[in-house]
């Protein structure tokens, strides 16, 4: 593999669309490092209530967490979400997004996306807020990814069908 080749495969999409499960499976399948979703770590530790300053701070910590979990020199790494998730979160919760998050997104040019379609059953979780807006959230993710011009593949299906789709997406996006 080319020494300068560095890709981060971001598993993204709406709440309860199987992102974390798919990311964990891909890590096991392809034996690559992974950064888990930092917002979940923070909110589970400090409580589910948040304000705009909390989300901005979590976004900054999210970047640090990614660097700690996926070495900079790793040619391939998997991220369970990235700053696009924080942008969408801010846009919906506060009707705007802080400039620091937008600048961070611009620097994530080595990201490619597996966008999880919300065709899995909803699983209730105290940190999830939008059980009836998953399709809208999917559309927001799709629109934001398209704005970046980065590569993406939509992942659909359940069980083995979803895993097969993700395996094929990895082959197309990075040659695995």
HELIX and SHEET records of a PDB file:
HELIX    1   1 UNK A   19  UNK A   30  1                                  12    
HELIX    2   2 UNK A   38  UNK A   46  1                                   9    
HELIX    3   3 UNK A   52  UNK A   69  1                                  18    
HELIX    4   4 UNK A   83  UNK A   94  1                                  12    
HELIX    5   5 UNK A   99  UNK A  106  1                                   8    
HELIX    6   6 UNK A  134  UNK A  148  1                                  15    
HELIX    7   7 UNK A  159  UNK A  174  1                                  16    
SHEET    1   A 5 UNK A  33  UNK A  35  0                                        
SHEET    2   A 5 UNK A  76  UNK A  80  1                                        
SHEET    3   A 5 UNK A   7  UNK A  13  1                                        
SHEET    4   A 5 UNK A 111  UNK A 116  1                                        
SHEET    5   A 5 UNK A 152  UNK A 155  1                                        
END                                                                             
